[in-house]
Amino acid sequence: MEHNKNYSAAAKKYNVSYQQVYNWVKKYLSKGESGLKDNRGKKIENRNKSELTDAEKTELELKQARERIRRLEAENFMLKKLHEFQRRSIK
């Protein structure tokens, strides 16, 4: 692309749309080479943490917190049932 950013010429050369070239340049300028990697279909938790955006890091932390809450709620439920069972067995 050099410095003149001739999107039309690049689009013709690589047989892609003008918009595609524009998007590639935009991603490259904002995230560097890692911005050009195809991450479609990859779960956030399976990607390299250093490549995640701040929004993706926050989303991952939120997902992990929700999973932890779900596990703790299940554990709490089981402990209550165990306590109830033990209390009934003693009587």
C-alpha contacts under 8 A as a table, 3 or more apart, distances in Angstrom:
res1	aa1	res2	aa2	distance
1	M	4	N	6.98
1	M	5	K	5.44
1	M	6	N	6.77
1	M	7	Y	7.82
1	M	10	A	7.08
2	E	5	K	6.46
6	N	9	A	5.60
6	N	10	A	6.43
7	Y	10	A	5.16
7	Y	11	A	5.99
7	Y	18	Y	5.92
7	Y	21	V	6.03
7	Y	22	Y	6.43
8	S	11	A	5.06
8	S	12	K	6.28
8	S	18	Y	5.71
9	A	12	K	5.21
9	A	13	K	6.07
10	A	13	K	4.98
10	A	14	Y	6.11
10	A	18	Y	7.92
10	A	21	V	6.97
11	A	14	Y	5.45
11	A	15	N	5.60
11	A	16	V	4.91
11	A	17	S	5.44
11	A	18	Y	5.26
11	A	20	Q	7.73
11	A	21	V	6.09
12	K	15	N	4.94
12	K	16	V	6.61
12	K	17	S	7.77
16	V	20	Q	6.46
16	V	21	V	7.23
17	S	20	Q	5.17
17	S	21	V	6.61
18	Y	21	V	5.31
18	Y	22	Y	6.21
19	Q	22	Y	4.95
19	Q	23	N	6.08
20	Q	23	N	5.11
20	Q	24	W	6.21
21	V	24	W	5.08
21	V	25	V	6.23
22	Y	25	V	5.25
22	Y	26	K	6.12
23	N	26	K	4.99
23	N	27	K	6.09
24	W	27	K	5.19
24	W	28	Y	6.06
24	W	36	L	6.71
25	V	28	Y	5.02
25	V	29	L	6.05
26	K	29	L	5.27
26	K	30	S	6.25
27	K	30	S	5.22
27	K	31	K	5.82
27	K	32	G	7.04
27	K	35	G	5.25
27	K	36	L	6.44
28	Y	31	K	5.40
28	Y	32	G	4.39
28	Y	33	E	5.86
28	Y	34	S	7.75
28	Y	35	G	5.63
28	Y	36	L	6.30
29	L	32	G	5.73
30	S	35	G	7.41
31	K	34	S	6.13
31	K	35	G	4.71
32	G	35	G	5.54
32	G	36	L	7.43
33	E	36	L	5.46
33	E	37	K	7.19
34	S	37	K	5.43
34	S	51	E	7.00
39	N	42	K	5.51
42	K	46	N	6.64
42	K	47	R	6.96
43	K	46	N	5.38
43	K	47	R	6.78
44	I	47	R	5.40
44	I	52	L	7.85
44	I	56	E	7.12
44	I	60	L	6.68
45	E	49	K	7.94
45	E	60	L	6.64
47	R	51	E	7.34
47	R	52	L	7.54
48	N	51	E	5.52
48	N	52	L	7.01
49	K	52	L	5.42
49	K	57	K	7.60
52	L	55	A	7.90
52	L	56	E	5.64
52	L	57	K	5.98
53	T	56	E	5.10
53	T	57	K	6.16
54	D	57	K	5.05
54	D	58	T	6.17
55	A	58	T	5.11
55	A	59	E	6.12
56	E	59	E	4.91
56	E	60	L	6.06
57	K	60	L	5.08
57	K	61	E	6.17
58	T	61	E	5.09
58	T	62	L	6.12
59	E	62	L	5.10
59	E	63	K	6.15
60	L	63	K	5.07
60	L	64	Q	6.15
61	E	64	Q	5.10
61	E	65	A	6.09
62	L	65	A	5.03
62	L	66	R	6.16
63	K	66	R	5.13
63	K	67	E	6.23
64	Q	67	E	5.08
64	Q	68	R	6.17
65	A	68	R	5.05
65	A	69	I	6.16
66	R	69	I	5.05
66	R	70	R	6.16
67	E	70	R	5.06
67	E	71	R	6.24
68	R	71	R	5.12
68	R	72	L	6.11
69	I	72	L	5.08
69	I	73	E	6.01
70	R	73	E	5.14
70	R	74	A	6.23
71	R	74	A	5.12
71	R	75	E	6.13
72	L	75	E	4.94
72	L	76	N	5.98
73	E	76	N	5.00
73	E	77	F	6.13
74	A	77	F	5.06
74	A	78	M	6.24
75	E	78	M	5.12
75	E	79	L	6.15
76	N	79	L	5.12
76	N	80	K	6.18
77	F	80	K	5.20
77	F	81	K	6.31
78	M	81	K	5.08
78	M	82	L	6.10
79	L	82	L	4.96
79	L	83	H	6.02
80	K	83	H	5.06
80	K	84	E	6.08
81	K	84	E	5.01
81	K	85	F	6.06
82	L	85	F	5.01
82	L	86	Q	6.10
83	H	86	Q	5.14
83	H	87	R	6.07
84	E	87	R	5.10
84	E	88	R	6.23
85	F	88	R	5.20
85	F	89	S	6.17
86	Q	89	S	5.02
86	Q	90	I	6.30
87	R	90	I	5.39
87	R	91	K	6.80
88	R	91	K	5.48
